[in-house]
């Protein structure tokens, strides 16, 4: 997976996979689980970085309903 930083300064980010339930029509969707993807990653200014997918997602990534990147330390 790749993460792009369009900012003029480097940033530290983490990536998480969110798995969602499949509720009946009209019912609100709820998160089932969230799994980290990789570790803390430094993404340089105006660059793209490759983030390796780690266990438990290596063989289960197709079940990710959402992938979110967030600033972290």
Backbone as JSON, one array per atom type, in Angstrom:
{
  "sequence": "XXXXXXXXXXXXXXXXXXXXXXXXXXXXXXXXXXXXXXXXXXXXXXXXXXXXXXXXXXXXXXXXXXXXXXXXX",
  "N": [[0.84, -1.16, 0.0], [0.45, 2.31, -0.6], [1.29, 5.59, 0.61], [0.73, 8.99, 0.23], [2.24, 12.13, 0.69], [1.29, 15.29, 0.28], [2.18, 17.62, 1.36], [4.45, 20.36, 2.21], [6.24, 19.65, 4.17], [7.8, 16.94, 6.02], [5.89, 14.21, 7.41], [4.69, 12.18, 10.14], [2.93, 9.2, 10.1], [0.28, 6.84, 10.77], [-1.41, 3.87, 9.71], [-4.6, 2.4, 9.4], [-6.81, -0.37, 9.15], [-10.24, -0.65, 8.8], [-12.87, -2.71, 9.66], [-16.2, -3.31, 8.78], [-19.58, -4.03, 9.87], [-22.26, -5.68, 8.13], [-25.16, -4.44, 8.09], [-28.79, -4.92, 8.18], [-30.9, -3.42, 5.64], [-31.46, 0.03, 6.2], [-30.62, 0.03, 8.84], [-28.11, 1.32, 11.1], [-24.63, 1.28, 10.25], [-22.01, -0.44, 11.88], [-18.74, -0.39, 13.3], [-16.69, -3.25, 13.27], [-14.06, -4.09, 13.82], [-10.73, -2.76, 14.16], [-7.61, -2.69, 12.62], [-4.12, -2.22, 12.85], [-2.02, -1.22, 10.16], [1.09, -1.93, 9.33], [3.77, -0.04, 10.91], [4.68, 2.98, 12.68], [5.15, 5.48, 10.31], [7.35, 7.5, 8.43], [6.71, 9.99, 6.18], [8.09, 11.63, 3.61], [8.35, 15.11, 2.58], [6.23, 16.04, -0.03], [6.24, 13.45, -1.21], [5.81, 9.9, -1.91], [5.29, 7.02, 0.0], [5.9, 3.57, 0.56], [3.95, 1.35, 2.43], [4.24, -1.51, 4.24], [1.95, -4.24, 4.41], [0.99, -5.78, 7.32], [0.7, -8.68, 9.52], [-2.44, -9.01, 11.29], [-3.37, -8.83, 8.71], [-2.19, -9.59, 6.31], [-3.13, -11.81, 4.82], [-5.76, -11.2, 4.71], [-6.64, -8.8, 3.8], [-8.6, -8.11, 1.94], [-10.93, -7.86, 3.32], [-11.03, -5.36, 4.43], [-12.97, -2.6, 5.02], [-12.6, 0.08, 5.1], [-9.72, 2.15, 4.79], [-7.69, 4.08, 6.69], [-5.59, 6.89, 7.1], [-3.63, 8.5, 9.49], [-2.22, 11.29, 11.29], [0.53, 10.86, 13.52], [2.62, 10.02, 16.38]],
  "CA": [[0.0, 0.0, 0.0], [1.24, 3.54, -0.64], [0.76, 6.79, 1.27], [1.31, 10.18, -0.38], [2.23, 13.36, 1.48], [1.37, 16.44, -0.62], [2.59, 18.78, 2.15], [5.84, 20.77, 2.03], [7.06, 19.18, 5.29], [7.61, 15.52, 6.31], [4.92, 13.9, 8.46], [4.64, 10.81, 10.65], [1.56, 8.71, 10.02], [-0.06, 5.44, 10.97], [-2.49, 3.45, 8.82], [-5.46, 1.41, 10.05], [-7.88, -1.01, 8.38], [-11.48, -0.74, 9.57], [-13.84, -3.69, 9.15], [-17.56, -2.89, 9.13], [-20.62, -5.04, 9.76], [-23.21, -5.5, 7.03], [-26.47, -4.46, 8.74], [-29.93, -4.96, 7.28], [-31.22, -2.1, 5.09], [-32.03, 1.01, 7.12], [-29.95, 0.0, 10.15], [-26.8, 1.95, 11.05], [-23.47, 0.4, 10.13], [-21.12, -0.35, 13.02], [-17.39, -0.93, 13.14], [-16.44, -4.53, 13.93], [-12.68, -4.15, 14.3], [-9.74, -1.92, 13.5], [-6.3, -3.33, 12.68], [-3.04, -1.39, 12.32], [-1.29, -1.67, 8.98], [2.46, -1.46, 9.49], [4.14, 0.71, 12.11], [4.78, 4.42, 12.46], [5.83, 5.73, 9.04], [7.71, 8.86, 8.06], [6.47, 10.25, 4.76], [8.78, 12.86, 3.29], [7.63, 16.2, 1.93], [5.9, 15.86, -1.45], [6.67, 12.13, -1.67], [4.97, 8.74, -1.66], [6.0, 5.97, 0.73], [5.25, 2.26, 0.59], [3.71, 0.83, 3.77], [3.98, -2.95, 4.14], [0.79, -4.76, 5.13], [1.48, -6.75, 8.3], [-0.31, -9.54, 10.14], [-3.19, -10.13, 10.76], [-4.01, -8.45, 7.44], [-1.48, -10.04, 5.12], [-3.97, -12.71, 4.03], [-7.15, -10.86, 5.0], [-6.83, -7.38, 3.48], [-9.8, -7.91, 1.14], [-12.04, -7.57, 4.22], [-10.99, -3.97, 4.88], [-14.02, -1.76, 4.47], [-12.0, 1.42, 5.01], [-8.34, 2.3, 5.18], [-7.52, 5.46, 7.13], [-4.24, 7.35, 7.44], [-3.74, 9.61, 10.44], [-0.97, 11.8, 11.83], [0.84, 10.2, 14.78], [3.98, 10.13, 16.9]],
  "C": [[0.89, 1.22, 0.0], [0.5, 4.69, 0.04], [1.5, 7.99, 0.66], [1.17, 11.37, 0.56], [2.37, 14.55, 0.53], [1.86, 17.71, 0.08], [4.06, 19.12, 1.94], [6.76, 20.36, 3.17], [6.82, 17.67, 5.49], [6.59, 15.34, 7.43], [5.07, 12.45, 8.89], [3.19, 10.38, 10.66], [1.48, 7.24, 10.42], [-1.25, 5.15, 10.05], [-3.28, 2.36, 9.53], [-6.51, 0.91, 9.05], [-9.09, -1.1, 9.29], [-12.41, -1.74, 8.89], [-15.21, -3.33, 9.69], [-18.52, -4.07, 9.04], [-21.51, -4.71, 8.56], [-24.62, -5.57, 7.61], [-27.6, -4.59, 7.72], [-30.23, -3.54, 6.76], [-31.91, -1.21, 6.13], [-31.4, 1.04, 8.49], [-28.58, 0.67, 10.04], [-25.68, 0.92, 10.98], [-22.55, 0.63, 11.31], [-19.76, -0.95, 12.69], [-17.29, -2.25, 13.9], [-15.06, -4.57, 14.56], [-11.82, -3.17, 13.53], [-8.38, -2.56, 13.71], [-5.24, -2.38, 12.13], [-2.42, -2.05, 11.09], [0.11, -1.09, 9.11], [2.66, -0.75, 10.82], [4.06, 2.19, 11.82], [5.63, 4.64, 11.21], [6.13, 7.19, 8.85], [7.5, 8.99, 6.56], [7.07, 11.61, 4.47], [7.9, 13.88, 2.59], [7.44, 15.9, 0.45], [6.38, 14.52, -2.01], [5.59, 11.09, -1.38], [5.82, 7.66, -1.02], [5.2, 4.68, 0.69], [5.15, 1.79, 2.03], [3.41, -0.66, 3.65], [2.76, -3.34, 4.95], [1.28, -5.89, 6.03], [0.34, -7.62, 8.81], [-1.16, -8.72, 11.09], [-3.78, -9.88, 9.38], [-3.34, -8.99, 6.19], [-2.35, -10.93, 4.23], [-5.45, -12.39, 4.16], [-7.49, -9.43, 4.58], [-8.08, -7.11, 2.65], [-11.01, -7.6, 2.01], [-12.03, -6.16, 4.79], [-12.11, -3.19, 4.2], [-13.53, -0.35, 4.25], [-10.54, 1.33, 5.39], [-8.14, 3.78, 5.48], [-6.07, 5.72, 7.49], [-4.41, 8.51, 8.4], [-2.36, 10.01, 10.95], [-0.74, 11.18, 13.2], [2.25, 10.5, 15.2], [4.47, 8.78, 17.3]]
}
